[in-house]
Amino acid sequence: VITRGITFDRNEGTETENMPRKGNKRKKTRTHVNEDEVRRAQSVLNDGTHKAANNIPQSAVFKRGKVVPEVNELVSDLREMMRPYTALNLKDMKLGKKSASLTEYSRQLAGPLGVTHLIALNQNPSSNKINMRIARTPAGPTLMFNVKQFSLSRQIKAIQRRPFSLGGNNKAMSHPPVVVTNNFGDENAAPHIKLMRITFQKMFPAVNVATVKLHDIRRVVMFHLVNTDNGDGEVIEVRQYGIRAAPVGVDRKVRRVIRAKGNKIPDLSKLDDIADFIDRSGDPTHSKSASLGDLSESEAEDETTHVVLSQNYVGKGNIKSQKSALKLVELGPRLSLKLVKVERGLSSESDVMYHAFEKKTQAEVKALKDQKEKERALKTKRRQEQEANVAAKKSAMEEKKEAKKTRRAQREREALESLKSEGSLKPVNNENFSLEEGEGTDTSEFDQWG
């Protein structure tokens, strides 16, 4: 029997506390502390490794406003690409019915969670154009790109014959990728080109060549700047690749035997020796072209893909000091970005440092900046005036309440004094007593009321 959160045991006749209920479901109120996690956190704080973690860039990818379902999938793919230092299950923040601004995201994520980069996608409801903003917290700058084209990861894997295997629990995504910025020029490049290159590089942790483990390098994220002839100008192509390695000089059939999973070996029942399976000399249909096709698919004619491994790498046969061929397999997503403008801060009221379609002279820039300063000053002044007016109204309302309370108390005192001065009042009739003569009622206690 359950009554108001108390369980009565009929068998033993005792009562025990029961968890509070919400509707028909039980709501848990107890929390369990994992002592191992507490010890690990204390060790991290004691040895100072949290200071090094603060230098690792962390990102947050989200959408703003209403978008088509494909953009939601693109947000998920970008979060996978930014792993492991990103928020995979971040929910979109809203202020009322509107989406939160980048300034609000920065205020809630930058300080408490250490997020250094914000990547926001939104869709223009009138033109259906997709824009992507990359902002550096907490003070900017903000780069606004127009997404010309994009392909989702599932679309890329659908056309591949052998998609890249991420391993159990997505082990390939558990380490940051190697970032490659191509064709962004040198120190003589334009300022907005330099800013794009630095922004793309700082979005991911730097790789320390001296201490990195070779098997941790599983992905490559490439940003390639292309000067197009179709009127778009400078376009940035974004690609993500997985690194696949295979030993060089190993016949395909031998590789099949080496990489066999679960002791599954090829069918050799029609052969006398395993050598017949490897060289197929006894097969009359075997030709020279077939022998060339038996080479490893990672073994290209160009030997520039052949490297000598300094450490053991993922995959059977990729052993230290042995030569292996590297192959890049695209993972997705695939994006084509066009830089539209660069703003100094996070809000839309910030100064525009670069614009792809609007060119202004120094005088126009100065006039626009002065106008922005005047608007900010006017906005600040109006806000202060509004706050002062609100405070004055609150003060007047409090004074009005106090005056009303004082008047009420004064009226009560005056009424009491008038009653005392009159000295006579008619008693209130009550069914429990009667003041009629001849009923033997003692009225001495009512003499003071006349």
C-alpha positions in Angstrom: 0.0 0.0 0.0 1.4 3.4 -1.0 0.2 6.5 0.8 1.8 9.9 0.3 5.2 8.5 -0.5 5.2 5.9 2.4 5.2 2.2 1.7 3.6 -0.1 4.4 4.9 -3.6 4.4 2.0 -5.8 5.3 4.2 -8.8 6.2 6.5 -7.1 8.6 4.2 -4.2 9.7 6.8 -1.5 9.1 6.9 1.6 7.0 9.7 2.6 4.7 10.3 5.7 2.6 9.4 5.5 -1.1 10.7 7.6 -3.9 8.4 10.6 -4.8 6.2 10.0 -7.7 5.5 12.3 -10.7 2.4 11.1 -12.4 2.5 7.4 -12.9 6.3 7.2 -13.2 8.9 7.0 -10.5 11.3 9.9 -10.3 14.7 9.2 -9.0 16.0 11.7 -6.4 19.2 10.0 -5.3 22.6 10.6 -6.9 25.5 8.2 -6.9 29.1 9.4 -6.7 31.6 7.5 -8.7 34.7 7.4 -6.5 37.0 6.5 -9.4 35.9 9.6 -11.3 36.5 11.8 -8.3 40.0 10.4 -7.8 40.8 10.9 -11.5 39.5 14.5 -11.4 41.5 15.3 -8.3 44.7 13.8 -9.8 44.2 16.0 -12.9 43.8 19.1 -10.8 46.8 18.2 -8.7 49.3 17.5 -11.5 48.3 20.6 -13.5 47.3 18.9 -16.7 44.1 20.9 -16.8 46.2 23.9 -17.6 47.4 22.2 -20.8 43.8 21.2 -21.6 42.8 24.9 -21.5 45.1 25.4 -24.6 43.2 22.9 -26.6 40.6 24.5 -28.9 37.1 23.4 -28.4 34.2 24.0 -30.7 30.4 24.1 -30.7 28.4 23.5 -33.9 24.7 24.4 -34.0 22.0 25.8 -36.2 20.0 29.0 -35.8 16.4 29.4 -36.9 14.4 27.0 -39.2 16.4 24.9 -41.7 15.7 22.0 -44.0 16.4 18.5 -42.7 19.6 18.2 -44.8 21.1 21.1 -42.9 20.4 19.3 -39.6 22.4 16.3 -41.0 25.1 18.7 -42.0 25.4 20.0 -38.5 25.8 16.4 -37.2 28.4 15.7 -39.9 30.4 18.8 -38.9 30.2 17.8 -35.3 31.7 14.4 -36.2 34.4 16.2 -38.2 35.3 18.4 -35.2 35.7 15.5 -32.8 36.8 14.8 -30.2 36.8 18.4 -28.8 33.3 19.4 -29.6 29.8 19.1 -28.2 28.1 16.2 -30.0 24.6 16.7 -28.3 24.4 20.4 -28.0 20.8 21.7 -28.0 19.9 24.9 -29.8 19.4 27.8 -27.4 16.4 30.1 -27.7 15.5 33.4 -26.1 11.7 33.4 -26.2 10.7 32.4 -29.7 13.9 33.5 -31.3 17.2 31.7 -31.6 20.0 32.9 -29.3 22.6 35.2 -30.8 26.3 34.3 -31.0 27.0 36.7 -28.1 24.6 34.7 -25.9 26.2 31.4 -27.0 29.6 32.9 -26.2 28.4 34.1 -22.8 27.1 30.7 -21.8 29.7 28.4 -23.4 33.0 30.3 -23.6 33.6 30.9 -19.9 31.9 28.0 -18.2 32.9 25.3 -20.7 36.0 26.7 -22.4 34.5 26.7 -25.9 36.9 28.7 -28.2 35.1 28.5 -31.6 31.4 28.8 -32.5 30.2 27.4 -35.9 26.6 28.4 -36.6 24.5 27.5 -39.7 21.4 29.3 -40.7 19.1 29.4 -43.8 17.7 32.5 -45.4 13.9 31.9 -45.5 13.5 34.0 -48.7 16.4 32.9 -50.8 17.0 29.5 -49.1 20.7 30.3 -49.1 22.7 28.6 -46.3 25.2 30.7 -44.4 27.9 29.5 -42.0 29.5 31.7 -39.3 32.8 30.8 -37.6 33.3 33.0 -34.5 36.2 33.2 -32.1 35.1 33.6 -28.5 34.8 35.7 -26.6 35.5 38.9 -28.6 35.7 37.8 -32.3 36.4 38.0 -35.1 33.5 36.4 -37.0 33.8 35.0 -40.5 30.6 34.7 -42.5 30.6 32.2 -45.4 28.0 31.3 -48.0 27.7 27.6 -48.5 27.7 27.2 -52.3 27.5 23.4 -52.3 27.6 20.6 -49.8 27.4 16.8 -49.6 26.6 14.7 -46.6 28.7 11.9 -45.3 26.1 9.3 -46.0 25.9 10.5 -49.7 29.7 10.1 -50.1 29.8 6.7 -48.5 26.9 5.5 -50.7 29.0 5.9 -53.9 32.1 4.3 -52.5 33.0 0.7 -53.1 34.9 0.3 -49.9 34.0 2.9 -47.3 36.5 3.8 -44.6 36.0 1.8 -41.5 36.0 3.9 -38.3 36.7 1.0 -36.1 34.9 -0.1 -32.9 33.4 2.9 -31.0 34.6 5.2 -33.8 38.2 4.9 -32.7 39.3 6.9 -35.8 37.3 9.9 -34.4 38.7 9.7 -30.9 41.8 11.7 -31.9 42.0 15.1 -33.6 42.8 15.1 -37.4 45.7 16.6 -39.2 44.8 20.0 -40.7 46.1 20.9 -44.2 45.6 24.4 -45.6 46.5 24.5 -49.3 46.9 27.4 -51.7 46.4 30.1 -49.0 49.6 31.9 -50.0 52.4 33.0 -47.8 53.1 36.1 -45.7 52.4 38.3 -48.7 48.8 37.1 -49.0 45.8 39.3 -48.5 44.7 40.0 -44.9 41.4 38.1 -45.2 43.3 35.1 -46.7 45.7 35.0 -43.8 42.8 35.3 -41.4 41.0 32.4 -43.0 44.1 30.2 -42.8 44.8 31.1 -39.2 41.2 30.5 -38.2 41.0 27.0 -39.9 44.3 26.0 -38.2 43.3 27.2 -34.8 40.0 25.3 -34.9 41.9 22.0 -34.3 44.6 21.1 -31.8 48.2 21.4 -33.1 50.1 18.1 -33.6 53.3 17.7 -31.7 55.5 15.7 -34.1 58.0 14.8 -31.3 55.4 13.2 -29.0 52.6 12.1 -31.3 51.8 8.4 -31.7 51.5 7.3 -35.3 48.4 5.1 -34.8 46.6 8.2 -33.4 46.8 9.9 -36.8 43.8 8.5 -38.6 42.2 11.5 -40.3 43.0 14.5 -42.5 40.9 17.7 -42.8 41.9 19.8 -45.8 41.0 23.4 -46.6 41.8 24.2 -50.3 41.5 27.7 -51.7 40.4 27.7 -55.4 40.1 30.8 -57.7 37.1 29.9 -59.8 36.2 31.4 -63.2 32.4 31.2 -62.8 32.1 34.5 -61.0 32.3 33.2 -57.4 35.9 34.2 -57.1 37.8 32.6 -54.1 36.1 29.4 -52.9 37.3 27.2 -50.1 36.8 23.5 -50.6 36.5 21.5 -47.3 37.3 17.7 -47.3 37.8 15.1 -44.7 39.7 11.9 -45.4 40.5 8.8 -43.5 44.1 7.3 -43.8 44.3 3.7 -44.9 47.7 1.9 -44.9 48.7 -1.4 -46.6 52.0 -3.1 -46.7 53.9 -2.8 -50.0 55.0 -5.8 -52.0 52.4 -8.1 -50.6 50.3 -10.1 -53.0 46.6 -9.6 -52.8 45.9 -13.2 -52.0 48.5 -13.3 -49.3 47.0 -10.1 -47.9 43.6 -11.8 -47.9 45.0 -14.7 -45.8 46.8 -12.3 -43.4 43.7 -10.1 -42.9 41.2 -12.9 -42.6 38.8 -12.3 -39.7 37.5 -15.1 -37.6 39.9 -17.7 -39.2 38.0 -17.4 -42.5 40.5 -18.4 -45.2 39.8 -18.8 -48.9 38.5 -22.0 -50.4 41.6 -24.2 -51.2 39.7 -27.4 -51.8 40.4 -27.5 -55.5 44.1 -26.8 -55.2 47.0 -29.1 -54.3 49.1 -26.5 -52.6 48.7 -23.0 -51.3 51.4 -22.0 -53.7 49.0 -22.7 -56.5 46.6 -20.2 -55.0 49.2 -17.5 -54.8 50.9 -17.8 -58.2 48.0 -19.6 -60.0 50.6 -21.2 -62.3 48.4 -24.2 -62.8 45.4 -22.1 -63.9 45.4 -21.9 -67.7 43.1 -18.8 -67.6 45.7 -17.0 -65.6 47.5 -14.3 -67.6 50.0 -11.5 -67.1 47.3 -8.9 -66.8 45.7 -11.0 -64.0 49.0 -11.1 -62.1 49.2 -7.3 -62.3 45.7 -7.1 -60.9 46.8 -9.2 -57.9 48.9 -6.4 -56.6 47.7 -4.5 -53.5 45.2 -1.8 -54.4 47.1 0.7 -52.2 50.3 0.0 -54.2 50.1 2.6 -56.9 52.6 3.0 -59.8 53.7 6.3 -58.2 56.0 5.4 -55.3 55.4 8.8 -53.7 52.7 7.1 -51.6 55.2 4.6 -50.1 56.6 5.5 -46.7 58.7 3.7 -44.1 56.8 3.5 -40.9 58.6 4.9 -37.8 56.0 3.1 -35.5 53.4 0.4 -35.8 50.3 1.6 -37.5 46.7 0.4 -37.7 46.1 -2.6 -39.8 47.8 -6.0 -40.2 51.2 -5.9 -41.7 51.9 -2.2 -41.0 54.9 -2.8 -38.8 57.6 -0.5 -37.7 60.5 0.0 -40.2 58.5 -1.7 -42.9 57.3 0.1 -46.1 53.6 0.7 -46.5 51.5 2.5 -49.1 49.1 5.2 -47.8 45.7 5.9 -49.3 43.2 8.6 -48.5 39.5 7.7 -48.4 37.0 10.5 -48.2 34.7 10.5 -45.2 32.6 13.6 -45.7 31.1 16.1 -45.4 32.1 18.0 -48.5 31.6 21.8 -48.5 32.3 24.7 -50.9 32.5 28.0 -49.0 32.6 31.6 -50.2 33.8 34.2 -47.7 31.2 37.0 -47.6 32.4 39.3 -44.8 34.5 39.5 -41.7 33.3 41.3 -38.6 35.4 42.4 -35.7 33.2 41.2 -32.9 30.4 38.6 -32.5 27.3 40.8 -32.9 25.9 42.2 -36.1 26.7 45.7 -34.9 30.4 45.1 -35.0 32.7 46.8 -37.5 33.0 45.1 -40.9 36.7 44.5 -41.5 36.2 42.9 -45.0 33.3 42.5 -47.4 33.4 40.5 -50.7 30.8 42.6 -52.5 31.0 46.1 -51.0 34.1 48.2 -51.3 34.4 51.4 -49.3 37.0 54.2 -49.2 38.8 55.2 -46.1 36.5 58.2 -45.7 33.4 56.1 -46.0 34.8 53.6 -43.5 35.5 56.4 -41.1 32.1 58.0 -41.6 30.4 54.6 -41.0 32.5 54.0 -37.9 31.5 57.4 -36.5 27.9 56.6 -37.2 28.2 53.3 -35.4 29.8 55.0 -32.4 26.9 57.6 -32.3 24.4 54.8 -32.5 26.1 52.9 -29.7 26.3 56.1 -27.6 22.6 56.9 -28.3 21.6 53.3 -27.5 23.5 53.4 -24.2 22.0 56.8 -23.3 18.5 55.5 -24.0 19.1 52.4 -22.0 20.3 54.4 -19.1 17.3 56.7 -19.4 15.0 53.7 -19.5 16.6 52.2 -16.5 16.3 55.5 -14.6 12.6 55.8 -15.6 11.9 52.2 -14.5 13.7 52.9 -11.1 11.7 56.1 -10.7 8.4 54.3 -11.5 9.2 51.6 -9.0 10.1 54.2 -6.3 6.9 56.1 -7.0 4.9 52.9 -6.8 6.5 52.0 -3.4 5.9 55.5 -2.1 2.2 55.2 -3.3 1.9 51.9 -1.5 3.4 53.3 1.7 1.1 56.4 1.6 -1.9 54.2 1.0 -0.9 52.0 3.9 -0.4 55.1 6.1 -3.8 56.5 5.2 -5.5 53.2 5.9 -3.8 53.0 9.3 -4.8 56.7 10.0 -8.4 56.0 9.1 -8.5 53.0 11.4 -7.1 55.0 14.3 -9.6 57.8 13.7 -12.4 55.3 13.6 -11.3 53.8 16.9 -10.9 57.2 18.5 -14.4 58.2 17.4 -15.8 55.0 18.8 -14.1 55.6 22.1 -15.2 59.3 22.2 -18.9 58.4 21.6 -18.9 55.8 24.3 -22.0 53.9 23.2 -22.6 51.2 20.6 -25.5 48.9 19.9 -24.5 45.3 20.5 -24.6 42.8 17.7 -27.6 40.4 17.9 -26.5 36.8 18.5 -28.6 33.7 18.7 -26.6 32.4 21.7 -27.7 35.2 24.0 -30.7 37.6 24.3 -30.9 41.1 25.9 -34.7 41.0 26.2 -36.1 41.9 29.7 -37.7 39.2 31.7 -35.5 36.4 30.6 -33.2 36.5 33.6 -30.1 37.5 31.6 -27.4 39.3 33.4 -26.7 42.5 31.4 -24.2 44.0 33.8 -21.3 43.3 31.5 -23.0 45.2 28.6 -23.6 48.3 30.7 -20.6 50.0 29.3 -22.2 49.8 25.8 -25.3 51.5 27.1 
